[in-house]
Amino acid sequence: MNILVKKLSSGISIVQINDPKTYNSLSFKTLNDLIKVLKKLDQDKKTKVIIIEGA
């Protein structure tokens, strides 16, 4: 999985796409991984803000 999740205080989560081989492009694999991570964060009642960034 090329997706990293960092949870900060105050309900902020940072989702980082880290796939240097493809220059962080949204391939089907990366997009599916991103969707899985976002669904998990959606179930987390403490998460209020999601920041998506590239490495």
Contacts in CASP RR format, 6 or more apart in sequence:
PFRMAT RR
TARGET T0000
AUTHOR 0000-0000-0000
METHOD contacts of the structure
MODEL  1
MNILVKKLSSGISIVQINDPKTYNSLSFKTLNDLIKVLKKLDQDKKTKVI
IIEGA
1 33 0 8 1.000
2 17 0 8 1.000
2 18 0 8 1.000
2 19 0 8 1.000
2 29 0 8 1.000
2 30 0 8 1.000
2 33 0 8 1.000
3 15 0 8 1.000
3 16 0 8 1.000
3 17 0 8 1.000
3 18 0 8 1.000
3 30 0 8 1.000
3 33 0 8 1.000
3 34 0 8 1.000
3 37 0 8 1.000
4 15 0 8 1.000
4 16 0 8 1.000
4 18 0 8 1.000
4 55 0 8 1.000
5 13 0 8 1.000
5 14 0 8 1.000
5 15 0 8 1.000
5 16 0 8 1.000
5 37 0 8 1.000
5 41 0 8 1.000
6 13 0 8 1.000
6 14 0 8 1.000
6 16 0 8 1.000
7 13 0 8 1.000
7 14 0 8 1.000
7 47 0 8 1.000
8 14 0 8 1.000
10 48 0 8 1.000
11 46 0 8 1.000
11 47 0 8 1.000
11 48 0 8 1.000
11 49 0 8 1.000
12 47 0 8 1.000
12 48 0 8 1.000
12 49 0 8 1.000
12 51 0 8 1.000
13 41 0 8 1.000
13 44 0 8 1.000
13 47 0 8 1.000
13 49 0 8 1.000
13 50 0 8 1.000
13 51 0 8 1.000
14 50 0 8 1.000
14 51 0 8 1.000
14 53 0 8 1.000
15 34 0 8 1.000
15 37 0 8 1.000
15 38 0 8 1.000
15 41 0 8 1.000
15 50 0 8 1.000
15 51 0 8 1.000
15 52 0 8 1.000
15 53 0 8 1.000
16 52 0 8 1.000
16 53 0 8 1.000
16 54 0 8 1.000
16 55 0 8 1.000
17 24 0 8 1.000
17 30 0 8 1.000
17 34 0 8 1.000
17 52 0 8 1.000
17 53 0 8 1.000
17 54 0 8 1.000
17 55 0 8 1.000
18 24 0 8 1.000
18 54 0 8 1.000
18 55 0 8 1.000
19 25 0 8 1.000
19 27 0 8 1.000
19 30 0 8 1.000
20 55 0 8 1.000
22 30 0 8 1.000
24 30 0 8 1.000
24 54 0 8 1.000
24 55 0 8 1.000
26 34 0 8 1.000
34 52 0 8 1.000
38 50 0 8 1.000
41 47 0 8 1.000
41 50 0 8 1.000
END
